[in-house]
């Protein structure tokens, strides 16, 4: 992948995995327009390439992301892109699974980026929060909407109104994290989780992700009808037949994505 100027975002294929790194460690990986464009490109390439199954998003230098670059914002820069929103990601995340691997700060826009991911792995050094109110801002890049879906509403409201930080242990107890690991181990744990996902049938994974995301807005009466057009192509696929045959023959399935 061609990265933006100063390599503010790098993306490297590792077998079926796409490891995307925000690389502005001198600014705790704060989001400026260069990072937003780089992330948008990386996510587009993820969905375009059939060899890539799962992406991991992380940050360089011991932090995930400290949010929007306030110095750039003060000069009039707003790192929002048409269609994809803040950081080129939060408004339209990729169709394929995306895992956040968090060390250090995931604050403000950094937490909002993590919330746009499907799964969240963090080390015990991680700190989370939406402290925008302390800077006269609001967590308008998804934090105020997505955080109450991932942690108890009372906790989300407290974090939104006080701006306080939440440590990794508290985030784990609140159900925000899929894995909690020792400091320095987030990327390794995210790779292990990503490989578990990548071993599964790609059509089934894609449909499962969409049903989980979209069904939040479905009524109980309509939910099976809404699910049907998403899962029926999976059940009728060649991969479904291959999965059954592989089970009967006691072998590893060979997925074709069709």
Residue pairs with C-beta under 8 A, 6 or more apart in sequence:
1 10
1 11
1 12
1 41
1 42
1 45
2 41
3 9
3 10
3 11
3 38
4 34
4 35
4 37
4 38
4 41
5 34
6 34
7 23
8 22
8 23
8 24
8 32
8 34
8 35
8 38
9 20
9 21
9 22
9 23
9 34
9 35
9 38
9 39
9 41
9 42
10 20
10 21
10 23
11 18
11 19
11 20
11 21
11 41
11 42
11 45
12 18
12 19
12 21
13 19
13 49
13 51
13 52
14 191
15 198
16 51
16 52
16 53
16 54
16 195
16 198
17 52
17 53
17 54
17 55
17 56
17 191
17 194
17 195
17 198
18 42
18 45
18 46
18 49
18 52
18 54
18 55
18 56
19 55
19 56
19 58
19 187
19 191
20 39
20 42
20 43
20 46
20 55
20 56
20 57
20 58
21 57
21 58
21 59
21 60
22 29
22 31
22 35
22 39
22 57
22 58
22 59
22 60
22 64
22 65
23 29
23 59
23 60
23 61
24 30
24 32
24 35
24 60
25 59
25 60
25 61
25 62
25 63
26 61
27 66
27 69
28 59
28 61
28 63
28 65
28 66
28 104
28 105
29 35
29 59
29 60
29 61
29 63
29 64
29 65
29 66
29 110
30 65
30 66
30 67
30 68
30 69
30 70
30 72
31 65
31 67
31 68
31 69
31 79
31 86
31 87
31 109
31 110
31 113
32 69
32 72
32 77
32 79
33 72
33 77
33 79
35 79
35 87
35 88
36 79
36 80
36 81
36 86
36 87
36 88
36 89
37 81
37 88
38 88
39 57
39 87
39 88
39 89
40 81
40 84
40 88
40 89
41 88
42 55
43 55
43 84
43 88
43 89
43 93
43 94
43 98
44 94
45 52
46 52
46 55
46 94
46 96
46 98
47 94
47 95
47 96
50 257
52 96
53 96
53 97
53 194
53 197
53 198
53 202
53 205
54 96
54 97
54 98
54 99
54 194
54 195
54 197
54 198
55 94
55 96
55 97
55 98
55 99
55 194
56 98
56 99
56 100
56 101
56 187
56 190
56 191
56 194
57 98
57 99
57 100
57 101
57 113
57 117
58 64
58 100
58 101
58 102
58 103
58 186
58 187
58 190
59 65
59 102
59 103
59 104
59 110
62 103
62 104
62 125
63 103
63 104
63 105
64 100
64 101
64 102
64 103
64 104
64 105
64 106
64 110
64 113
64 114
64 126
65 105
65 106
65 107
65 109
65 110
65 113
65 114
66 105
66 107
66 108
66 110
67 107
67 108
67 109
67 110
67 111
68 79
68 86
68 108
68 109
69 77
69 79
70 135
72 79
79 86
79 87
79 88
80 86
81 88
83 91
83 92
84 90
84 91
84 92
85 91
85 92
85 141
85 142
86 109
86 112
86 113
86 140
86 141
86 142
87 109
87 112
87 113
87 141
89 113
89 116
90 112
90 113
90 115
90 116
90 141
90 142
91 142
93 116
93 117
93 118
95 206
95 209
95 210
96 205
96 206
96 209
97 118
97 119
97 194
97 197
97 205
97 209
98 116
98 117
98 118
98 119
99 117
99 118
99 119
99 120
99 121
99 178
99 190
99 193
99 194
100 106
100 113
100 114
100 117
100 119
100 120
100 121
100 122
100 190
101 121
101 122
101 186
101 187
101 189
101 190
102 114
102 120
102 121
102 122
102 123
102 126
102 128
102 186
103 122
103 123
103 125
103 126
103 183
103 184
103 186
103 187
104 125
104 126
104 127
105 126
105 127
106 113
106 114
106 122
106 126
106 127
106 128
107 127
107 128
107 129
107 130
107 131
107 165
108 129
108 130
108 131
108 132
108 137
108 139
108 143
109 141
111 128
111 129
111 130
111 139
111 143
111 147
112 130
112 139
112 141
112 142
112 143
112 146
113 141
114 120
114 128
115 142
115 143
115 146
115 147
115 150
116 142
116 146
118 209
119 178
119 193
120 176
120 177
120 178
121 177
121 178
121 179
121 181
121 186
121 189
121 190
121 193
122 168
122 171
122 172
122 177
122 179
122 180
122 181
122 186
123 168
123 180
123 181
123 182
123 183
123 184
123 185
123 186
124 168
124 169
124 180
124 181
124 182
124 183
125 168
125 183
126 167
126 168
126 171
126 186
127 165
127 166
127 167
127 168
128 165
128 166
128 167
128 168
128 171
128 176
129 159
129 163
129 164
129 165
129 166
130 139
130 143
130 144
130 147
130 159
130 160
130 163
131 163
131 164
131 165
132 138
132 139
132 140
132 143
132 163
133 160
133 161
133 162
133 163
134 163
138 144
139 147
139 160
143 160
144 160
147 156
147 159
147 160
148 156
148 157
149 216
150 156
150 175
150 176
151 171
151 174
151 175
151 176
152 174
152 175
155 166
155 174
158 164
159 166
166 174
168 177
168 180
169 180
171 177
171 180
172 180
178 193
179 189
179 190
179 193
181 188
181 189
197 205
200 255
201 234
201 237
201 239
201 240
201 242
201 243
201 253
201 255
201 257
202 239
202 255
202 257
203 233
203 234
203 237
203 239
203 257
203 258
204 234
204 239
204 240
207 230
207 231
207 233
207 234
210 230
211 227
211 230
211 231
214 226
214 230
215 223
215 226
215 227
218 226
218 227
234 240
237 258
238 256
238 258
239 253
239 255
239 256
239 257
239 258
242 253
242 254
242 255
242 256
243 253
245 253
246 252
246 253
246 254
